[in-house]
Amino acid sequence: MAHDVKLPHRRQFLHLAACAATLPAISRTAWAQAYPSRPVRVIVPFAPGGQVDVVARLIAQRLSEQLGQQFYVENVSGGGGMIGTGRAAQSPRDGHTILITDGIAFTANPSLYGKVPYDATRDFDPVTIPATTMQVLAIHPSIEARSIQELVALIKANPGKYSYASAGVGTGAHLTGELFRTSLGLDLVHVPYNSGGQAIAAAVGGHTPISFGSPAATIPQVNDGKLRALAVGGKNRVRELPDIPTMREVGFAEVECDASIVALVPGGVPRDIIALLHDEIARAVALPDVQARLVGLGFEPFTTTPDEVAALIKSELPKWAGVIRAAGIKPK
């Protein structure tokens, strides 16, 4: 997500989570008696096995344990996330349906497709962002660049020669790549693949020697020397790549872009239910085993308030609209 709104640092997150975990027992019990009254459906608008799905299942399992009612994941894939998101938007406003999705897809799809079955600001109420990640820009070792500045200079000196791989048109990797290309005025060719794994494999094979990929997919290849990481797109460095700078650190702040996992409910859910879900997700994300799992996947675990999420969504909508318009991106 964009950073016009300041996200909490790790220390602030731990304090938030600790506060949530120590809410008065009587308050927590009173809310739990009224909600949830039956199993809660957690819609993930993507196929099983992806990063959003893994994070959603981690959270759903913990919420089931903490609230004494089953939280189950339902994968409703298709349309770049639009089908599942549309279904969530049309669900009853009683808190028994939660949407956990990719923040970039959620805010970019209205501009990418023109007509989507939801209004990002009207049809949903934000709960929190339980985790965030970013794209890692990596290159095949055959490219001589040893820094992002050298890569940019190389691309500018050879317009149209270099290509980058992404997980497909409209994905976070593609949009981050186009943000990089258009912000810096680069003549760089986009090659879409059907998945992040295929995109990374193409970069490893040197077919598309530049890649924008998730930390989970990229870091093993970097550690094996098959790819060379040059920069990360988020506002913070990746823990497993401590020597790799952020785009902002090397002077390319306009390319900064976090990829957040967003938890929302259909618009109109009672505020006390939203507050309960926020606090319980914060409590879940603060658990050591959940944090270890998230970090292992290349995520930074923390939680934001509903108002912070709303502000982030509001800032992301025009940001991605601008990138999509400038790049002339059209869905397949």
PyMOL commands that set and color helices and strands:
alter all, ss='L'
color gray80, all
select helices_A, chain A and resi 10-21+25-34+51-67+79-89+103-113+148-157+172-184+196-204+215-223+253-255+271-285+288-296+306-327
alter helices_A, ss='H'
color red, helices_A
select strands_A, chain A and resi 40-44+71-75+97-102+124-134+136-139+163-166+189-192+210-213+228-232+258-266+300-301
alter strands_A, ss='S'
color yellow, strands_A
deselect
rebuild
show_as cartoon
